[in-house]
Amino acid sequence: MATDPRFRHFEIVGSTNDIALELARLGEPEGLVITADSQTDGRGRRGRVWHDEPGQSIIMSAILRPAIPASEMPKLSFVASLAVAEWLGAECGLDCALKWPNDVLVGNRKLAGILIELAGAAAVAGIGVNVNQRRFSDDLTDSATSLAIETGQSYDVPALTKSLAGHVFAVYERFLASGFEGILADWRKYMWGVGTRVEVLAEGRSLNGIIRGVDESGALLVEDASGRVHTVHSADAVRTAR
């Protein structure tokens, strides 16, 4: 039976992840979900800024306490992104793709993002989903989208947030009960870019090649021009090669 999440809502916060991380350090049990109408300091991976329009996005951070080594905590990114992809299909009828490691795309535009951060033995899964936005700033117009844009409908954000949180914990419990192999097998069904030529930027270096999938740990596999397959465990960016 899936965990019934507990919610603590704020109108405006700096970052829901920051609040959840602090509570996790103070011993808050898993299952608490921090939500907000808006963030003033929302962030994505590698310190990138997450933009939101007040009241128009799902902004949530869930405290998790899996009994796994810290080295395996990045697997929670696959758990959370898979949950979002499954939920978008079931709740909104959208076909989406998961861009390694944790962007959720519809039609090659970003609809949602996930940020996993650690607080001792706990992890916080931050999830942002663009819901009712109809317009984005000029620098995001070609790269971002929302549920409203994709479906032509408006949504009840609090109701969607609770629905999504419930599914995140359902997938999390699948992970705890059955391990990572099944999660990764399902995640691969949504994977963006297999067979696509990309440029991977990591630690100041650039790798050009073709995405061949992910290995059993979730690392990205990229084949270069010589036929060598590189295993990429983390990257600053993965973008379509010109």
C-alpha angles and dihedrals in degrees: 000000000000121000114262102230122226118221135214113183132200130183097218128006137164091238132341088213091058092053092046092047092052092048090047090053088052090055103263108169119242118270099060114126120196113207134180141182091226143359127214094194104029114159143187133199120319091017095296117156120251110211122207138176109226112265094358102092140058104247113178142149121195126200113226129182107188117175093237133114118271088246089065097048092096087071086074088072088066091046092053097042092048089051091052092048094049092045094050090054095047098038102034106017092239127150108217139174130222114227111204123290105008119325119121113215136190114190090349092302123112116252100165143007138200131212121189116197130175133230107182108291091351131080130206119213110204115196128184123185125182105228120160102010112126097181137032133197116277093259091055102038094097097039107039135063140169141213090257092053094046098044104024090232136113120229142208099245098198091050092048091048093056091046093051093046090053091054093046090058091045091056090042090057090049086056093049093046101042107018135238099298095076093043091052092047090055092043091055089061089067099037116137124220107017104161091015122126109237144170114231117200116201132158093345093309131108127220120190120195149099123297110242098178133263130301126235092279093051095255116147117252116213124179115210127209092273092056095253114140114221123204111220116195098176136004141181093222143355113200138165110269118242 
